[in-house]
Amino acid sequence: MAKNKKIFVLGAEITISAQAKEEYISLTDIARYKDSSHTDAIIQNWLRNRNTIELLGFWEQIYNPDFKPLEFEGFRKQAGLNSFVLTPKRWIETTNAIGIVSKSGRYGGTFAHKDIAFEFASWVSIEFKLYIIKEYQRLKQDESDRLNLEWNLQRTLSKVNYKIHTDAIKENLIPAELSKSQTAIIYANEADVLNMALFGITAKQWRDSNPNEKGNVRDLATIQQLVVLSNLESINALLINQGVIQQNRLEQLNKIAISQMKSLINNSTIKKL
C-alpha cells in the first residue's frame, strides 16, 4: 500500500490514505480540528443525521455494486430519532459500504472517500471545508506537475538515446552513396524494430488504428514504457554494432522489453510516481 500523504489545513494535519486505487481522507483528523478529545463522538453525531445517511447511501448506490439497499433504508428510517446511534463500523458491516473505512492501530481511524470527506468537513466548518479542498487540489496539482516532469525527462532521455541509435544505423546499416530518401527508409525500419519490440505494432499500423489521435505511439507511452524504450535504443545500437541481423535483434529486444516492463510494473518507486 502506498505511503499516506499529508495536507495541512489551518494548523491541522489531515491524512490521505490510498484505498483500492482511490484516495480516502481521514474523518478522524477533520473531527480533531473541531475537538481533539471527542473525535469518535463527533463522527457518530454526524452519522446520526438523515442527510448524512442519504448522502452515504446514494454514494454507495452509484459506486458500489455490492451495497445493500434494504439495510440502507432501515438506517434511513431511523435517522434523526433520539434513540438512533450509528458508528462507522456498524454502517460498513451492515450495508457492505466502501465509501467509509475504519482502520485500527497506531495509524488507524475513520477514513472516507473524498466526496464524503468534503461533506463531513462542511458539517464541521464551511471555512475548514473550503481550505481542505484548496489544499487537496494543490496536492493533486503538485503530483501532476511532478508526473509531467518525469515523463518529459524520460522522453528527452529517449530522444538523446535515439541519436546514439541512429548514429549506429548510419555507421553499420547504410551503404555508401545512398540518397536521403533511401536512408530515411532504413531509419524508419529500425524505429519500427523498437516499436514492435515494445508496443507490438509499427508506427504505420498505430496511425491506421488511431486516425483521430495526435502524435504517435510513443507520445502516448507510459513512464514505464519510456524507460524501457530508452534502454532498448541503447541495446539495439550495441547489437547493430555487433552485426546482429534485424530479425534476431527484434527477438532479443522483445524478450528484454517483456522482462523490463514486468520489473517496472512491480517496482514500488515507479508506482509512487
Residue pairs with C-beta under 8 A, 6 or more apart in sequence:
1 18
2 18
2 271
2 272
3 272
4 15
4 16
4 17
4 18
4 107
5 15
5 16
5 17
5 23
5 139
6 13
6 14
6 15
6 16
7 13
7 14
7 16
7 132
7 135
7 136
7 138
7 139
8 14
8 135
9 33
9 128
9 131
9 132
9 135
10 33
10 127
10 128
10 131
12 29
12 30
12 32
12 33
12 128
13 29
14 25
14 26
14 29
14 30
14 132
14 135
15 25
15 26
15 29
15 107
15 109
15 111
16 23
16 24
16 25
16 26
16 136
16 139
17 23
17 24
17 25
17 26
17 103
17 111
18 24
19 101
19 111
20 98
22 113
23 113
23 114
24 101
24 111
24 112
24 113
24 114
24 117
25 111
25 112
25 113
25 114
25 117
25 118
25 132
25 136
26 109
26 110
26 111
26 117
27 43
27 88
27 100
27 109
27 110
27 111
27 112
27 117
27 120
28 39
28 40
28 43
28 109
28 110
28 111
29 109
30 117
30 120
30 121
30 124
30 128
30 132
31 38
31 39
31 40
31 42
31 43
31 120
31 124
32 39
33 124
33 125
33 128
34 42
34 124
34 125
35 42
39 109
40 87
42 124
43 88
43 110
43 120
44 85
44 86
44 87
46 52
46 120
46 123
47 53
47 86
47 87
47 88
47 91
48 79
48 80
48 84
48 85
48 86
49 79
49 80
49 123
50 76
50 79
50 80
52 79
52 119
52 123
53 72
53 75
53 76
53 79
53 86
54 76
55 116
55 119
56 72
56 91
56 97
56 99
56 100
56 116
57 67
57 69
57 72
57 75
57 76
57 95
59 99
59 113
59 115
59 116
60 67
60 72
60 95
60 97
60 98
60 99
61 67
61 69
61 72
63 98
63 99
63 113
64 96
64 97
64 98
64 99
66 96
66 98
67 95
67 96
67 97
67 98
68 94
68 95
68 96
71 94
71 95
72 95
75 86
75 91
75 94
75 95
78 84
79 86
88 100
88 102
88 110
89 102
91 97
91 100
92 100
92 101
92 102
98 113
99 112
99 113
99 115
99 116
100 110
100 111
100 112
100 113
100 116
101 110
101 111
101 112
102 108
102 109
102 110
102 111
103 109
103 110
103 111
111 117
112 120
114 136
117 132
118 129
118 132
118 133
121 128
121 129
121 132
122 129
146 273
147 223
147 273
150 223
150 273
151 223
151 226
154 223
154 226
154 227
154 230
155 226
157 226
157 230
158 218
158 226
158 229
158 230
158 233
161 230
161 233
161 234
161 237
162 233
164 233
164 234
164 237
165 190
165 194
165 233
165 234
165 236
165 237
166 187
166 190
167 237
168 236
168 237
168 238
168 240
168 241
169 186
169 187
169 190
169 240
170 183
171 241
172 240
172 241
172 243
173 186
173 190
173 240
174 182
174 183
174 186
188 203
189 246
190 236
190 240
190 246
191 203
192 202
192 203
193 236
193 246
193 249
193 250
193 253
194 229
194 232
194 233
194 236
194 253
195 201
195 202
195 203
195 206
195 217
195 218
196 202
196 250
196 254
197 232
197 250
197 253
197 254
197 256
197 257
198 225
198 228
198 229
198 232
198 253
198 257
198 261
199 206
199 217
199 221
199 225
201 209
201 217
203 216
203 217
206 216
206 217
207 216
213 220
218 226
218 229
221 229
223 270
223 273
224 261
224 264
224 265
224 270
225 261
227 260
227 264
227 270
228 256
228 257
228 260
228 261
228 264
231 256
231 260
232 253
232 256
232 257
235 252
235 253
235 256
236 249
236 253
239 249
239 252
239 253
240 249
244 252
264 270
